[in-house]
Amino acid sequence: MLLELKDVHVHYGKIEALKGVSLEVGEGEIVSLIGGNGAGKTTTLKTISGLRSCSAGSVFFEGADIGSMPGHRRVLAGIGQAPEGRGIFPGMSVHENLLMGAYARKDDHTKELAEAYELFPRLAERRTQAAGTMSGGEQQMLAIGRALLSKPKVLLLDEPSMGLAPMLVQQIFSIIEEINRRGTTILLVEQNAQQALRLAHRAYVLETGRIVRSAPASELLDDPQVRAAYLGGDVGGDPGAAAAASGPESVALSKPAKGGPAKGEPAKGEPAKGEAEPADDAEPDGADAPDGE
C-alpha cells in the first residue's frame, strides 16, 4: 500500500478534529475523500503532508512510518500537495512559482517543468505574468503545476474546484485524470462530490472527524443515503428500506437541511452542533496556520 492512515487522531488544542481515521491509497489509484465543511478533510491532508501532528495513530508511506518525518522530508519522499486556497506567491511570476515546487530537489527538473507547461498551456502563455494577477482558475492550475514539480508519487489535492466556473471545473478534473493516467497516485478532497465520485476509483465519506463509509466510488455514487446527503438526490420510498439496502454504515449519513450541507449528529461527549469544531479552511484560535493555508 502506497499511503495508509491507521486510527489517526488529531487535536487542535482540546478539540479533537480527527477521531480515529483509517484509510488506504494504493499505487495508481484516485481516491476521493468527501464530506461537509468541518468534517476534517483538510486536516487529514495536512496530517499526511506533515503540517499537523498526530495525537495518536500512524501514517505510513511506502510501508514506512512517517509520523516523525518533517514536512520537507515528506515532499522529497514523494508526497506533493496543492493546498486549499491555492497558496500561490502573488508577487512572483508563473515560472518562478512553478520552480518553487522543485525548490527542495537537487536533481534536474526540466522534464517536470515541460510537463507542467504541456498540461497547462495557459501557464506557458503567461509564464512571465505575476501570479497574483491571474484568474482563480489559472491560479488553481498553477498550484497543481507547482505541486507536480516536486515529482510526487502521491498528489494531495484540496478542493481543486473551489470557486471555479463549471467549465473550468470540468477542465481541472480532466487534467487530474490525465495526471493519474501518467502514473501519479491522487488523494482528492472535494466538496463537489458528484464530480469527485465520477473521477475516483474508491472513496471515503468523512463526517465530524470519522470515516462513516468507504466503497468503490461508483457504488457510493448510486448509494441513496450518499446521494441524499451530498449529491442533492432524493432518497424516495421507505427511508428504512433505503438505509437497510445501503448497509449499517450508511445510517450514519444524514440528509442535509434545505440549502445546507450534510452534518453528522455528534456522538456523546463530542461538541454539539453550533459549538466549536475546527473548520477545514481555518485553524482554531491559538494555532499557527502554515503559510498558504
Salt bridges, closest charged atoms under 4 A:
ASP7 OD1 - HIS9 NE2 3.27
GLU16 OE2 - HIS9 ND1 2.57
GLU29 OE2 - ARG202 NE 2.74
GLU62 OE2 - LYS153 NZ 3.08
ASP107 OD1 - ARG105 NE 2.93
GLU112 OE1 - ARG105 NH1 3.18
GLU118 OE2 - ARG182 NH2 3.01
GLU125 OE1 - ARG122 NE 3.71
GLU138 OE2 - ARG122 NH1 2.75
GLU138 OE2 - ARG126 NE 3.20
GLU178 OE2 - ARG181 NH2 2.69
GLU178 OE2 - ARG182 NE 2.78
GLU219 OE2 - ARG213 NH2 3.75
ASP223 OD2 - ARG213 NH2 2.85
ASP234 OD1 - LYS255 NZ 3.89
GLU270 OE1 - LYS19 NZ 2.89
GLU270 OE2 - ARG210 NH1 2.21
ASP280 OD2 - LYS41 NZ 3.13
GLU283 OE2 - LYS46 NZ 2.57
GLU283 OE1 - ARG52 NH1 3.49
GLU293 OE1 - LYS46 NZ 3.55
